[in-house]
Amino acid sequence: MSPPPRVRVHLATEPVSFHKGHDGLCGIVRNHLGGEPLSDVWVFYNRRRTDLKILWFDHGGFVVAHKKLARGCFRIPKVTGKQVGLTGAELAALLEGIDLTHAHRLPRWNPPPT
């Protein structure tokens, strides 16, 4: 799964309780991360980093996708702050089990908005 290039993906940098559903995750986005769950894709992980939940809004309702690893754990990049932006490719790599902790992004040029 890879979101369209214009969709912003945010990874929470602290683990969350996976007892939370749609409403609980929306509350974390609004109250703790200072974001808006209606406009972006939000990625959360549990304390052991064995599970990921992805929250997004699609055609009148929230969707939560949940991936639980049978073995091992997700390699979450260490960053400062409450959240970090990911590209669709980075999200796909994270879901595939690729270690992003030592990956670095090459500088890219984008045209200014019109």
N, C-alpha and C positions, 0 to 999 in steps of 0.2 A: 504494500500500500504506500503510495507516495502522493501527497497532496499537490494540487496545481502550484506552479511556481510563484504565483502572486499571493498565495495563502501564507500567513505568518504562523510559524510553529514555535511554541514556547515550551521549554522544559523546566518544571519546578526543580529547584536545586536542593530541596530538603524532602525527605520521604514523608508520605502521607498514609493515614490509616486506610486500608482497603475495604473497610466496612462501609465506607462512604459510597453513595451512589451518585446519580446525576445532580441532585440538589446539593449534596455535601461538597462535591467537587466544584460546582458553580460558586458556592459560598467561599471556598478557598481562593478561587480565582479573583473574586470581587474584593473580599475582605483582607486577604493576606498578600496576594500578589499584585493587587491594584490594577487588574485587567478587566476585560469585558469578554465573558464566555461566548457571547453571540457572534463575535466577529473573527475569532482566531481558533487555532487548534492548540489544545493544552495537553501536555504529557506529564504523567505522574508516575512515581515508582514507590515501592514499599521499602521498609527499613532494611530487609535482607537483600534487596535489589533482585528478587526472583520474579517479580511481577511488574508489568507496565499497564497503565490505563491511559487511554487517549480519549479526550472529550472534545466534541465539536457539535455545532448546531447545523442541522440539515433539513430543509424543507418543512419547517413548522415544528421541529422537535429536536431534543438533544440526543446524541448518540454516544455511547461509551463502548470502546473496544478494549478488551482485556487480553493480554498475553501472559501466560504463566509458563516459565521454563521448567522442563522436566529435570534438568541438571544445570548446575552452574548459576551464574548471576550476570545481570546486565552490567556493562562497564559504563558508568555514568561519568561524563567529564566533570572534573573538579573546577568550579568557577566561583567567583564571589558574587554576591547579590542573591535575590530571591528567585530569579529566573534567568534563563539564557535562551537566546534565539537559535533555532535550528533551521537548516534548509530541509527541503523534502528528501534530498539524498542522504543527509545526515540522519534523519528519522528512519529512513529505510535501512541504513547501515546499523543503527542501534537495534532495530527490530531483528536484523539478521545475525546479531551477536558480534558485530565488529567493534573492537575496542577503540573508542573515540578519545580516550584520555590523553593520548600523545599526538593526536592528529592536529594539524594546523591548516587553516584555510589560506589558500593563495589569494592575493589581492585581485579583485575583479573590478572592471569598469562598467557602470550602468549609466545610461543617458539620464540627464536630469528630468524630473517630471514636467509635463507640459501643462 
